[in-house]
């Protein structure tokens, strides 16, 4: 799997904790970074493909990624 997109990620070099908020913490800071990222879609597709269970990837939380997967299954 080609992961060259990672070198262009807006999150590169940032504190990873931003992208792993606790259950009661807000994911807005991570989503803000993702919103300005040129490789956001590639990141999200990676997370969906490997079924990332934690963190914010491609601007989506775990719950949002599960919803995307369910929607894709229904339309397939």
mmJSON file of the N, C-alpha and C atoms, coordinates in Angstrom:
{"data_MODEL":{"atom_site":{
"group_PDB":["ATOM","ATOM","ATOM","ATOM","ATOM","ATOM","ATOM","ATOM","ATOM","ATOM","ATOM","ATOM","ATOM","ATOM","ATOM","ATOM","ATOM","ATOM","ATOM","ATOM","ATOM","ATOM","ATOM","ATOM","ATOM","ATOM","ATOM","ATOM","ATOM","ATOM","ATOM","ATOM","ATOM","ATOM","ATOM","ATOM","ATOM","ATOM","ATOM","ATOM","ATOM","ATOM","ATOM","ATOM","ATOM","ATOM","ATOM","ATOM","ATOM","ATOM","ATOM","ATOM","ATOM","ATOM","ATOM","ATOM","ATOM","ATOM","ATOM","ATOM","ATOM","ATOM","ATOM","ATOM","ATOM","ATOM","ATOM","ATOM","ATOM","ATOM","ATOM","ATOM","ATOM","ATOM","ATOM","ATOM","ATOM","ATOM","ATOM","ATOM","ATOM","ATOM","ATOM","ATOM","ATOM","ATOM","ATOM","ATOM","ATOM","ATOM","ATOM","ATOM","ATOM","ATOM","ATOM","ATOM","ATOM","ATOM","ATOM","ATOM","ATOM","ATOM","ATOM","ATOM","ATOM","ATOM","ATOM","ATOM","ATOM","ATOM","ATOM","ATOM","ATOM","ATOM","ATOM","ATOM","ATOM","ATOM","ATOM","ATOM","ATOM","ATOM","ATOM","ATOM","ATOM","ATOM","ATOM","ATOM","ATOM","ATOM","ATOM","ATOM","ATOM","ATOM","ATOM","ATOM","ATOM","ATOM","ATOM","ATOM","ATOM","ATOM","ATOM","ATOM","ATOM","ATOM","ATOM","ATOM","ATOM","ATOM","ATOM","ATOM","ATOM","ATOM","ATOM","ATOM","ATOM","ATOM","ATOM","ATOM","ATOM","ATOM","ATOM","ATOM","ATOM","ATOM","ATOM","ATOM","ATOM","ATOM","ATOM","ATOM","ATOM","ATOM","ATOM","ATOM","ATOM","ATOM","ATOM","ATOM","ATOM","ATOM","ATOM","ATOM","ATOM","ATOM","ATOM","ATOM","ATOM","ATOM","ATOM","ATOM","ATOM","ATOM","ATOM","ATOM","ATOM","ATOM","ATOM","ATOM","ATOM","ATOM","ATOM","ATOM","ATOM","ATOM","ATOM","ATOM","ATOM","ATOM","ATOM","ATOM","ATOM","ATOM","ATOM","ATOM","ATOM","ATOM","ATOM","ATOM","ATOM","ATOM","ATOM","ATOM","ATOM","ATOM","ATOM","ATOM"],
"id":[1,2,3,4,5,6,7,8,9,10,11,12,13,14,15,16,17,18,19,20,21,22,23,24,25,26,27,28,29,30,31,32,33,34,35,36,37,38,39,40,41,42,43,44,45,46,47,48,49,50,51,52,53,54,55,56,57,58,59,60,61,62,63,64,65,66,67,68,69,70,71,72,73,74,75,76,77,78,79,80,81,82,83,84,85,86,87,88,89,90,91,92,93,94,95,96,97,98,99,100,101,102,103,104,105,106,107,108,109,110,111,112,113,114,115,116,117,118,119,120,121,122,123,124,125,126,127,128,129,130,131,132,133,134,135,136,137,138,139,140,141,142,143,144,145,146,147,148,149,150,151,152,153,154,155,156,157,158,159,160,161,162,163,164,165,166,167,168,169,170,171,172,173,174,175,176,177,178,179,180,181,182,183,184,185,186,187,188,189,190,191,192,193,194,195,196,197,198,199,200,201,202,203,204,205,206,207,208,209,210,211,212,213,214,215,216,217,218,219,220,221,222,223,224,225,226,227,228],
"type_symbol":["N","C","C","N","C","C","N","C","C","N","C","C","N","C","C","N","C","C","N","C","C","N","C","C","N","C","C","N","C","C","N","C","C","N","C","C","N","C","C","N","C","C","N","C","C","N","C","C","N","C","C","N","C","C","N","C","C","N","C","C","N","C","C","N","C","C","N","C","C","N","C","C","N","C","C","N","C","C","N","C","C","N","C","C","N","C","C","N","C","C","N","C","C","N","C","C","N","C","C","N","C","C","N","C","C","N","C","C","N","C","C","N","C","C","N","C","C","N","C","C","N","C","C","N","C","C","N","C","C","N","C","C","N","C","C","N","C","C","N","C","C","N","C","C","N","C","C","N","C","C","N","C","C","N","C","C","N","C","C","N","C","C","N","C","C","N","C","C","N","C","C","N","C","C","N","C","C","N","C","C","N","C","C","N","C","C","N","C","C","N","C","C","N","C","C","N","C","C","N","C","C","N","C","C","N","C","C","N","C","C","N","C","C","N","C","C","N","C","C","N","C","C","N","C","C","N","C","C"],
"label_atom_id":["N","CA","C","N","CA","C","N","CA","C","N","CA","C","N","CA","C","N","CA","C","N","CA","C","N","CA","C","N","CA","C","N","CA","C","N","CA","C","N","CA","C","N","CA","C","N","CA","C","N","CA","C","N","CA","C","N","CA","C","N","CA","C","N","CA","C","N","CA","C","N","CA","C","N","CA","C","N","CA","C","N","CA","C","N","CA","C","N","CA","C","N","CA","C","N","CA","C","N","CA","C","N","CA","C","N","CA","C","N","CA","C","N","CA","C","N","CA","C","N","CA","C","N","CA","C","N","CA","C","N","CA","C","N","CA","C","N","CA","C","N","CA","C","N","CA","C","N","CA","C","N","CA","C","N","CA","C","N","CA","C","N","CA","C","N","CA","C","N","CA","C","N","CA","C","N","CA","C","N","CA","C","N","CA","C","N","CA","C","N","CA","C","N","CA","C","N","CA","C","N","CA","C","N","CA","C","N","CA","C","N","CA","C","N","CA","C","N","CA","C","N","CA","C","N","CA","C","N","CA","C","N","CA","C","N","CA","C","N","CA","C","N","CA","C","N","CA","C","N","CA","C","N","CA","C","N","CA","C","N","CA","C","N","CA","C"],
"label_alt_id":[null,null,null,null,null,null,null,null,null,null,null,null,null,null,null,null,null,null,null,null,null,null,null,null,null,null,null,null,null,null,null,null,null,null,null,null,null,null,null,null,null,null,null,null,null,null,null,null,null,null,null,null,null,null,null,null,null,null,null,null,null,null,null,null,null,null,null,null,null,null,null,null,null,null,null,null,null,null,null,null,null,null,null,null,null,null,null,null,null,null,null,null,null,null,null,null,null,null,null,null,null,null,null,null,null,null,null,null,null,null,null,null,null,null,null,null,null,null,null,null,null,null,null,null,null,null,null,null,null,null,null,null,null,null,null,null,null,null,null,null,null,null,null,null,null,null,null,null,null,null,null,null,null,null,null,null,null,null,null,null,null,null,null,null,null,null,null,null,null,null,null,null,null,null,null,null,null,null,null,null,null,null,null,null,null,null,null,null,null,null,null,null,null,null,null,null,null,null,null,null,null,null,null,null,null,null,null,null,null,null,null,null,null,null,null,null,null,null,null,null,null,null,null,null,null,null,null,null],
"label_comp_id":["UNK","UNK","UNK","UNK","UNK","UNK","UNK","UNK","UNK","UNK","UNK","UNK","UNK","UNK","UNK","UNK","UNK","UNK","UNK","UNK","UNK","UNK","UNK","UNK","UNK","UNK","UNK","UNK","UNK","UNK","UNK","UNK","UNK","UNK","UNK","UNK","UNK","UNK","UNK","UNK","UNK","UNK","UNK","UNK","UNK","UNK","UNK","UNK","UNK","UNK","UNK","UNK","UNK","UNK","UNK","UNK","UNK","UNK","UNK","UNK","UNK","UNK","UNK","UNK","UNK","UNK","UNK","UNK","UNK","UNK","UNK","UNK","UNK","UNK","UNK","UNK","UNK","UNK","UNK","UNK","UNK","UNK","UNK","UNK","UNK","UNK","UNK","UNK","UNK","UNK","UNK","UNK","UNK","UNK","UNK","UNK","UNK","UNK","UNK","UNK","UNK","UNK","UNK","UNK","UNK","UNK","UNK","UNK","UNK","UNK","UNK","UNK","UNK","UNK","UNK","UNK","UNK","UNK","UNK","UNK","UNK","UNK","UNK","UNK","UNK","UNK","UNK","UNK","UNK","UNK","UNK","UNK","UNK","UNK","UNK","UNK","UNK","UNK","UNK","UNK","UNK","UNK","UNK","UNK","UNK","UNK","UNK","UNK","UNK","UNK","UNK","UNK","UNK","UNK","UNK","UNK","UNK","UNK","UNK","UNK","UNK","UNK","UNK","UNK","UNK","UNK","UNK","UNK","UNK","UNK","UNK","UNK","UNK","UNK","UNK","UNK","UNK","UNK","UNK","UNK","UNK","UNK","UNK","UNK","UNK","UNK","UNK","UNK","UNK","UNK","UNK","UNK","UNK","UNK","UNK","UNK","UNK","UNK","UNK","UNK","UNK","UNK","UNK","UNK","UNK","UNK","UNK","UNK","UNK","UNK","UNK","UNK","UNK","UNK","UNK","UNK","UNK","UNK","UNK","UNK","UNK","UNK","UNK","UNK","UNK","UNK","UNK","UNK"],
"label_asym_id":["A","A","A","A","A","A","A","A","A","A","A","A","A","A","A","A","A","A","A","A","A","A","A","A","A","A","A","A","A","A","A","A","A","A","A","A","A","A","A","A","A","A","A","A","A","A","A","A","A","A","A","A","A","A","A","A","A","A","A","A","A","A","A","A","A","A","A","A","A","A","A","A","A","A","A","A","A","A","A","A","A","A","A","A","A","A","A","A","A","A","A","A","A","A","A","A","A","A","A","A","A","A","A","A","A","A","A","A","A","A","A","A","A","A","A","A","A","A","A","A","A","A","A","A","A","A","A","A","A","A","A","A","A","A","A","A","A","A","A","A","A","A","A","A","A","A","A","A","A","A","A","A","A","A","A","A","A","A","A","A","A","A","A","A","A","A","A","A","A","A","A","A","A","A","A","A","A","A","A","A","A","A","A","A","A","A","A","A","A","A","A","A","A","A","A","A","A","A","A","A","A","A","A","A","A","A","A","A","A","A","A","A","A","A","A","A","A","A","A","A","A","A","A","A","A","A","A","A"],
"label_entity_id":["1","1","1","1","1","1","1","1","1","1","1","1","1","1","1","1","1","1","1","1","1","1","1","1","1","1","1","1","1","1","1","1","1","1","1","1","1","1","1","1","1","1","1","1","1","1","1","1","1","1","1","1","1","1","1","1","1","1","1","1","1","1","1","1","1","1","1","1","1","1","1","1","1","1","1","1","1","1","1","1","1","1","1","1","1","1","1","1","1","1","1","1","1","1","1","1","1","1","1","1","1","1","1","1","1","1","1","1","1","1","1","1","1","1","1","1","1","1","1","1","1","1","1","1","1","1","1","1","1","1","1","1","1","1","1","1","1","1","1","1","1","1","1","1","1","1","1","1","1","1","1","1","1","1","1","1","1","1","1","1","1","1","1","1","1","1","1","1","1","1","1","1","1","1","1","1","1","1","1","1","1","1","1","1","1","1","1","1","1","1","1","1","1","1","1","1","1","1","1","1","1","1","1","1","1","1","1","1","1","1","1","1","1","1","1","1","1","1","1","1","1","1","1","1","1","1","1","1"],
"label_seq_id":[1,1,1,2,2,2,3,3,3,4,4,4,5,5,5,6,6,6,7,7,7,8,8,8,9,9,9,10,10,10,11,11,11,12,12,12,13,13,13,14,14,14,15,15,15,16,16,16,17,17,17,18,18,18,19,19,19,20,20,20,21,21,21,22,22,22,23,23,23,24,24,24,25,25,25,26,26,26,27,27,27,28,28,28,29,29,29,30,30,30,31,31,31,32,32,32,33,33,33,34,34,34,35,35,35,36,36,36,37,37,37,38,38,38,39,39,39,40,40,40,41,41,41,42,42,42,43,43,43,44,44,44,45,45,45,46,46,46,47,47,47,48,48,48,49,49,49,50,50,50,51,51,51,52,52,52,53,53,53,54,54,54,55,55,55,56,56,56,57,57,57,58,58,58,59,59,59,60,60,60,61,61,61,62,62,62,63,63,63,64,64,64,65,65,65,66,66,66,67,67,67,68,68,68,69,69,69,70,70,70,71,71,71,72,72,72,73,73,73,74,74,74,75,75,75,76,76,76],
"pdbx_PDB_ins_code":[null,null,null,null,null,null,null,null,null,null,null,null,null,null,null,null,null,null,null,null,null,null,null,null,null,null,null,null,null,null,null,null,null,null,null,null,null,null,null,null,null,null,null,null,null,null,null,null,null,null,null,null,null,null,null,null,null,null,null,null,null,null,null,null,null,null,null,null,null,null,null,null,null,null,null,null,null,null,null,null,null,null,null,null,null,null,null,null,null,null,null,null,null,null,null,null,null,null,null,null,null,null,null,null,null,null,null,null,null,null,null,null,null,null,null,null,null,null,null,null,null,null,null,null,null,null,null,null,null,null,null,null,null,null,null,null,null,null,null,null,null,null,null,null,null,null,null,null,null,null,null,null,null,null,null,null,null,null,null,null,null,null,null,null,null,null,null,null,null,null,null,null,null,null,null,null,null,null,null,null,null,null,null,null,null,null,null,null,null,null,null,null,null,null,null,null,null,null,null,null,null,null,null,null,null,null,null,null,null,null,null,null,null,null,null,null,null,null,null,null,null,null,null,null,null,null,null,null],
"Cartn_x":[0.845,0.0,0.894,0.661,1.447,1.002,1.933,1.62,2.457,2.824,3.632,2.875,1.555,0.749,1.133,1.656,2.003,3.043,3.927,4.969,4.396,3.184,2.545,1.469,1.283,0.199,0.415,-0.653,-0.604,-0.265,-0.531,-0.285,1.171,1.912,3.305,4.073,4.642,5.426,4.633,3.309,2.479,2.397,1.988,1.809,0.681,0.969,-0.06,-1.246,-1.048,-2.138,-3.343,-3.103,-4.196,-5.198,-4.7,-5.525,-6.112,-5.847,-6.384,-7.037,-8.102,-8.768,-9.452,-9.543,-10.264,-11.745,-12.486,-13.916,-14.658,-14.281,-14.973,-14.332,-13.23,-12.532,-13.085,-12.854,-13.345,-12.348,-12.85,-11.991,-11.796,-12.317,-12.237,-10.805,-9.85,-8.491,-7.925,-8.156,-7.66,-8.378,-9.682,-10.449,-10.062,-9.652,-9.2,-7.929,-7.001,-5.758,-6.105,-6.955,-7.334,-8.024,-8.801,-9.528,-8.635,-7.416,-6.485,-5.461,-5.664,-4.674,-4.949,-3.902,-4.04,-4.209,-3.919,-4.035,-5.107,-6.063,-7.116,-7.845,-8.217,-8.974,-8.142,-6.861,-5.997,-5.851,-5.761,-5.66,-6.93,-8.069,-9.342,-9.474,-9.134,-9.236,-8.311,-7.136,-6.218,-6.865,-7.406,-8.029,-9.208,-9.997,-11.122,-10.636,-9.589,-9.059,-8.456,-7.789,-7.158,-7.997,-9.179,-10.122,-9.505,-8.913,-8.358,-9.457,-9.179,-10.197,-10.112,-9.016,-8.832,-8.375,-8.675,-8.145,-8.953,-8.5,-9.083,-8.175,-8.744,-8.017,-8.82,-8.172,-8.873,-10.041,-9.962,-11.019,-12.214,-12.124,-13.254,-12.866,-13.781,-13.595,-13.914,-13.671,-13.97,-15.434,-16.322,-17.767,-18.116,-17.544,-17.827,-17.305,-16.147,-15.613,-16.494,-16.997,-17.9,-19.158,-19.667,-20.849,-20.568,-19.41,-19.032,-18.969,-18.36,-18.249,-19.635,-20.526,-21.889,-22.601,-22.452,-23.095,-22.557,-21.254,-20.662,-21.142,-21.31,-21.82,-23.231,-24.057,-25.449,-25.548,-24.656,-24.725,-23.977,-23.235,-22.45,-23.319],
"Cartn_y":[-1.174,0.0,1.242,2.12,3.345,4.353,4.766,5.732,6.994,7.329,8.535,9.798,9.724,10.872,11.357,10.46,10.83,11.944,12.013,13.043,14.437,14.496,15.781,16.148,15.324,15.526,16.769,17.504,18.718,18.383,17.165,16.76,16.34,16.212,15.757,16.697,16.129,16.899,17.464,17.366,17.861,16.806,17.24,16.326,15.35,14.051,13.063,13.045,13.494,13.485,14.294,15.295,16.103,15.202,14.163,13.305,12.111,12.031,10.955,11.546,12.322,12.932,11.859,12.114,11.206,11.235,10.343,10.25,11.555,12.261,13.503,14.735,14.545,15.674,15.95,17.155,17.612,17.264,16.818,16.479,17.667,18.83,20.005,20.398,20.42,20.795,19.879,18.589,17.651,17.871,18.053,18.255,19.555,20.542,21.808,21.589,20.82,20.499,19.724,18.724,17.895,18.721,19.7,20.521,21.32,21.566,22.331,21.434,20.135,19.178,18.805,18.808,18.479,16.979,16.154,14.699,14.103,14.918,14.478,13.236,13.22,12.089,10.812,10.913,9.732,9.186,10.068,9.683,8.959,9.514,8.9,7.524,7.414,6.122,5.088,5.524,4.617,4.106,5.019,4.643,3.707,3.959,3.08,1.711,1.71,0.459,-0.463,0.115,-0.711,-0.774,-0.164,-0.174,0.384,1.586,2.261,2.387,1.965,1.967,3.178,3.896,5.029,6.258,7.402,8.66,9.297,10.488,11.241,11.035,10.529,10.279,10.889,11.658,12.249,13.121,13.677,14.559,13.852,12.547,11.778,11.035,11.023,10.267,8.794,7.968,6.541,6.324,7.007,6.862,7.272,8.368,8.837,7.851,7.258,6.266,5.018,4.582,3.424,3.72,4.928,5.325,5.288,5.771,5.752,4.312,3.443,2.037,1.411,1.675,1.134,1.664,2.945,3.537,2.916,2.696,2.096,0.663,-0.06,-1.442,-1.457,-0.514,-0.46,-0.124,0.717,1.135,0.195,-0.75,-1.68,-2.781],
"Cartn_z":[0.0,0.0,0.0,-0.948,-1.061,-0.006,0.816,1.862,1.735,0.512,0.298,0.701,0.784,1.191,2.579,3.408,4.785,4.855,3.882,3.905,3.663,3.103,2.803,3.817,4.821,5.786,6.649,6.88,7.709,9.162,9.575,10.962,11.204,10.156,10.282,11.214,12.264,13.213,14.378,14.325,15.434,16.532,17.703,18.824,18.486,18.425,18.076,19.035,20.264,21.242,20.778,19.942,19.392,18.669,18.029,17.186,17.933,19.211,20.053,21.303,21.094,22.254,23.095,24.39,25.276,24.955,25.542,25.251,25.508,26.543,26.879,26.24,25.563,24.951,23.557,23.112,21.824,20.715,19.583,18.448,17.502,17.857,16.984,16.612,17.555,17.144,16.049,16.17,15.162,13.834,13.892,12.67,11.977,12.731,12.155,11.342,11.909,11.184,9.917,10.05,8.906,7.818,8.229,7.275,6.351,6.772,5.938,5.246,5.321,4.807,3.354,2.563,1.134,0.889,1.882,1.711,2.63,3.002,3.921,3.406,2.141,1.59,1.593,1.247,1.262,2.678,3.637,5.044,5.487,5.129,5.494,4.847,3.577,2.889,3.518,3.936,4.633,5.913,6.71,7.983,7.767,6.744,6.446,5.983,5.183,4.637,5.677,6.661,7.703,8.964,8.915,10.037,11.323,11.187,12.366,13.412,14.603,15.654,16.572,16.534,17.448,16.694,17.269,16.769,15.665,15.29,14.188,12.983,11.912,10.668,9.531,8.695,7.564,7.977,9.164,9.648,10.243,10.444,10.983,12.257,13.195,14.428,14.17,15.175,15.057,14.687,15.377,15.124,13.692,13.235,11.875,10.833,11.091,10.151,10.107,11.251,11.275,10.455,10.571,9.814,8.308,7.896,6.477,5.976,6.752,6.355,6.198,7.143,7.045,5.802,5.526,4.355,3.065,3.017,1.821,1.619,2.701,2.593,2.033,2.482,2.026,0.542,0.045,-1.352,-2.282,-1.707,-2.563,-3.127],
"occupancy":[1.0,1.0,1.0,1.0,1.0,1.0,1.0,1.0,1.0,1.0,1.0,1.0,1.0,1.0,1.0,1.0,1.0,1.0,1.0,1.0,1.0,1.0,1.0,1.0,1.0,1.0,1.0,1.0,1.0,1.0,1.0,1.0,1.0,1.0,1.0,1.0,1.0,1.0,1.0,1.0,1.0,1.0,1.0,1.0,1.0,1.0,1.0,1.0,1.0,1.0,1.0,1.0,1.0,1.0,1.0,1.0,1.0,1.0,1.0,1.0,1.0,1.0,1.0,1.0,1.0,1.0,1.0,1.0,1.0,1.0,1.0,1.0,1.0,1.0,1.0,1.0,1.0,1.0,1.0,1.0,1.0,1.0,1.0,1.0,1.0,1.0,1.0,1.0,1.0,1.0,1.0,1.0,1.0,1.0,1.0,1.0,1.0,1.0,1.0,1.0,1.0,1.0,1.0,1.0,1.0,1.0,1.0,1.0,1.0,1.0,1.0,1.0,1.0,1.0,1.0,1.0,1.0,1.0,1.0,1.0,1.0,1.0,1.0,1.0,1.0,1.0,1.0,1.0,1.0,1.0,1.0,1.0,1.0,1.0,1.0,1.0,1.0,1.0,1.0,1.0,1.0,1.0,1.0,1.0,1.0,1.0,1.0,1.0,1.0,1.0,1.0,1.0,1.0,1.0,1.0,1.0,1.0,1.0,1.0,1.0,1.0,1.0,1.0,1.0,1.0,1.0,1.0,1.0,1.0,1.0,1.0,1.0,1.0,1.0,1.0,1.0,1.0,1.0,1.0,1.0,1.0,1.0,1.0,1.0,1.0,1.0,1.0,1.0,1.0,1.0,1.0,1.0,1.0,1.0,1.0,1.0,1.0,1.0,1.0,1.0,1.0,1.0,1.0,1.0,1.0,1.0,1.0,1.0,1.0,1.0,1.0,1.0,1.0,1.0,1.0,1.0,1.0,1.0,1.0,1.0,1.0,1.0,1.0,1.0,1.0,1.0,1.0,1.0],
"B_iso_or_equiv":[0.0,0.0,0.0,0.0,0.0,0.0,0.0,0.0,0.0,0.0,0.0,0.0,0.0,0.0,0.0,0.0,0.0,0.0,0.0,0.0,0.0,0.0,0.0,0.0,0.0,0.0,0.0,0.0,0.0,0.0,0.0,0.0,0.0,0.0,0.0,0.0,0.0,0.0,0.0,0.0,0.0,0.0,0.0,0.0,0.0,0.0,0.0,0.0,0.0,0.0,0.0,0.0,0.0,0.0,0.0,0.0,0.0,0.0,0.0,0.0,0.0,0.0,0.0,0.0,0.0,0.0,0.0,0.0,0.0,0.0,0.0,0.0,0.0,0.0,0.0,0.0,0.0,0.0,0.0,0.0,0.0,0.0,0.0,0.0,0.0,0.0,0.0,0.0,0.0,0.0,0.0,0.0,0.0,0.0,0.0,0.0,0.0,0.0,0.0,0.0,0.0,0.0,0.0,0.0,0.0,0.0,0.0,0.0,0.0,0.0,0.0,0.0,0.0,0.0,0.0,0.0,0.0,0.0,0.0,0.0,0.0,0.0,0.0,0.0,0.0,0.0,0.0,0.0,0.0,0.0,0.0,0.0,0.0,0.0,0.0,0.0,0.0,0.0,0.0,0.0,0.0,0.0,0.0,0.0,0.0,0.0,0.0,0.0,0.0,0.0,0.0,0.0,0.0,0.0,0.0,0.0,0.0,0.0,0.0,0.0,0.0,0.0,0.0,0.0,0.0,0.0,0.0,0.0,0.0,0.0,0.0,0.0,0.0,0.0,0.0,0.0,0.0,0.0,0.0,0.0,0.0,0.0,0.0,0.0,0.0,0.0,0.0,0.0,0.0,0.0,0.0,0.0,0.0,0.0,0.0,0.0,0.0,0.0,0.0,0.0,0.0,0.0,0.0,0.0,0.0,0.0,0.0,0.0,0.0,0.0,0.0,0.0,0.0,0.0,0.0,0.0,0.0,0.0,0.0,0.0,0.0,0.0,0.0,0.0,0.0,0.0,0.0,0.0],
"pdbx_formal_charge":[null,null,null,null,null,null,null,null,null,null,null,null,null,null,null,null,null,null,null,null,null,null,null,null,null,null,null,null,null,null,null,null,null,null,null,null,null,null,null,null,null,null,null,null,null,null,null,null,null,null,null,null,null,null,null,null,null,null,null,null,null,null,null,null,null,null,null,null,null,null,null,null,null,null,null,null,null,null,null,null,null,null,null,null,null,null,null,null,null,null,null,null,null,null,null,null,null,null,null,null,null,null,null,null,null,null,null,null,null,null,null,null,null,null,null,null,null,null,null,null,null,null,null,null,null,null,null,null,null,null,null,null,null,null,null,null,null,null,null,null,null,null,null,null,null,null,null,null,null,null,null,null,null,null,null,null,null,null,null,null,null,null,null,null,null,null,null,null,null,null,null,null,null,null,null,null,null,null,null,null,null,null,null,null,null,null,null,null,null,null,null,null,null,null,null,null,null,null,null,null,null,null,null,null,null,null,null,null,null,null,null,null,null,null,null,null,null,null,null,null,null,null,null,null,null,null,null,null],
"auth_seq_id":[1,1,1,2,2,2,3,3,3,4,4,4,5,5,5,6,6,6,7,7,7,8,8,8,9,9,9,10,10,10,11,11,11,12,12,12,13,13,13,14,14,14,15,15,15,16,16,16,17,17,17,18,18,18,19,19,19,20,20,20,21,21,21,22,22,22,23,23,23,24,24,24,25,25,25,26,26,26,27,27,27,28,28,28,29,29,29,30,30,30,31,31,31,32,32,32,33,33,33,34,34,34,35,35,35,36,36,36,37,37,37,38,38,38,39,39,39,40,40,40,41,41,41,42,42,42,43,43,43,44,44,44,45,45,45,46,46,46,47,47,47,48,48,48,49,49,49,50,50,50,51,51,51,52,52,52,53,53,53,54,54,54,55,55,55,56,56,56,57,57,57,58,58,58,59,59,59,60,60,60,61,61,61,62,62,62,63,63,63,64,64,64,65,65,65,66,66,66,67,67,67,68,68,68,69,69,69,70,70,70,71,71,71,72,72,72,73,73,73,74,74,74,75,75,75,76,76,76],
"auth_comp_id":["UNK","UNK","UNK","UNK","UNK","UNK","UNK","UNK","UNK","UNK","UNK","UNK","UNK","UNK","UNK","UNK","UNK","UNK","UNK","UNK","UNK","UNK","UNK","UNK","UNK","UNK","UNK","UNK","UNK","UNK","UNK","UNK","UNK","UNK","UNK","UNK","UNK","UNK","UNK","UNK","UNK","UNK","UNK","UNK","UNK","UNK","UNK","UNK","UNK","UNK","UNK","UNK","UNK","UNK","UNK","UNK","UNK","UNK","UNK","UNK","UNK","UNK","UNK","UNK","UNK","UNK","UNK","UNK","UNK","UNK","UNK","UNK","UNK","UNK","UNK","UNK","UNK","UNK","UNK","UNK","UNK","UNK","UNK","UNK","UNK","UNK","UNK","UNK","UNK","UNK","UNK","UNK","UNK","UNK","UNK","UNK","UNK","UNK","UNK","UNK","UNK","UNK","UNK","UNK","UNK","UNK","UNK","UNK","UNK","UNK","UNK","UNK","UNK","UNK","UNK","UNK","UNK","UNK","UNK","UNK","UNK","UNK","UNK","UNK","UNK","UNK","UNK","UNK","UNK","UNK","UNK","UNK","UNK","UNK","UNK","UNK","UNK","UNK","UNK","UNK","UNK","UNK","UNK","UNK","UNK","UNK","UNK","UNK","UNK","UNK","UNK","UNK","UNK","UNK","UNK","UNK","UNK","UNK","UNK","UNK","UNK","UNK","UNK","UNK","UNK","UNK","UNK","UNK","UNK","UNK","UNK","UNK","UNK","UNK","UNK","UNK","UNK","UNK","UNK","UNK","UNK","UNK","UNK","UNK","UNK","UNK","UNK","UNK","UNK","UNK","UNK","UNK","UNK","UNK","UNK","UNK","UNK","UNK","UNK","UNK","UNK","UNK","UNK","UNK","UNK","UNK","UNK","UNK","UNK","UNK","UNK","UNK","UNK","UNK","UNK","UNK","UNK","UNK","UNK","UNK","UNK","UNK","UNK","UNK","UNK","UNK","UNK","UNK"],
"auth_asym_id":["A","A","A","A","A","A","A","A","A","A","A","A","A","A","A","A","A","A","A","A","A","A","A","A","A","A","A","A","A","A","A","A","A","A","A","A","A","A","A","A","A","A","A","A","A","A","A","A","A","A","A","A","A","A","A","A","A","A","A","A","A","A","A","A","A","A","A","A","A","A","A","A","A","A","A","A","A","A","A","A","A","A","A","A","A","A","A","A","A","A","A","A","A","A","A","A","A","A","A","A","A","A","A","A","A","A","A","A","A","A","A","A","A","A","A","A","A","A","A","A","A","A","A","A","A","A","A","A","A","A","A","A","A","A","A","A","A","A","A","A","A","A","A","A","A","A","A","A","A","A","A","A","A","A","A","A","A","A","A","A","A","A","A","A","A","A","A","A","A","A","A","A","A","A","A","A","A","A","A","A","A","A","A","A","A","A","A","A","A","A","A","A","A","A","A","A","A","A","A","A","A","A","A","A","A","A","A","A","A","A","A","A","A","A","A","A","A","A","A","A","A","A","A","A","A","A","A","A"],
"auth_atom_id":["N","CA","C","N","CA","C","N","CA","C","N","CA","C","N","CA","C","N","CA","C","N","CA","C","N","CA","C","N","CA","C","N","CA","C","N","CA","C","N","CA","C","N","CA","C","N","CA","C","N","CA","C","N","CA","C","N","CA","C","N","CA","C","N","CA","C","N","CA","C","N","CA","C","N","CA","C","N","CA","C","N","CA","C","N","CA","C","N","CA","C","N","CA","C","N","CA","C","N","CA","C","N","CA","C","N","CA","C","N","CA","C","N","CA","C","N","CA","C","N","CA","C","N","CA","C","N","CA","C","N","CA","C","N","CA","C","N","CA","C","N","CA","C","N","CA","C","N","CA","C","N","CA","C","N","CA","C","N","CA","C","N","CA","C","N","CA","C","N","CA","C","N","CA","C","N","CA","C","N","CA","C","N","CA","C","N","CA","C","N","CA","C","N","CA","C","N","CA","C","N","CA","C","N","CA","C","N","CA","C","N","CA","C","N","CA","C","N","CA","C","N","CA","C","N","CA","C","N","CA","C","N","CA","C","N","CA","C","N","CA","C","N","CA","C","N","CA","C","N","CA","C","N","CA","C","N","CA","C","N","CA","C","N","CA","C"],
"pdbx_PDB_model_num":[1,1,1,1,1,1,1,1,1,1,1,1,1,1,1,1,1,1,1,1,1,1,1,1,1,1,1,1,1,1,1,1,1,1,1,1,1,1,1,1,1,1,1,1,1,1,1,1,1,1,1,1,1,1,1,1,1,1,1,1,1,1,1,1,1,1,1,1,1,1,1,1,1,1,1,1,1,1,1,1,1,1,1,1,1,1,1,1,1,1,1,1,1,1,1,1,1,1,1,1,1,1,1,1,1,1,1,1,1,1,1,1,1,1,1,1,1,1,1,1,1,1,1,1,1,1,1,1,1,1,1,1,1,1,1,1,1,1,1,1,1,1,1,1,1,1,1,1,1,1,1,1,1,1,1,1,1,1,1,1,1,1,1,1,1,1,1,1,1,1,1,1,1,1,1,1,1,1,1,1,1,1,1,1,1,1,1,1,1,1,1,1,1,1,1,1,1,1,1,1,1,1,1,1,1,1,1,1,1,1,1,1,1,1,1,1,1,1,1,1,1,1,1,1,1,1,1,1]
}}}
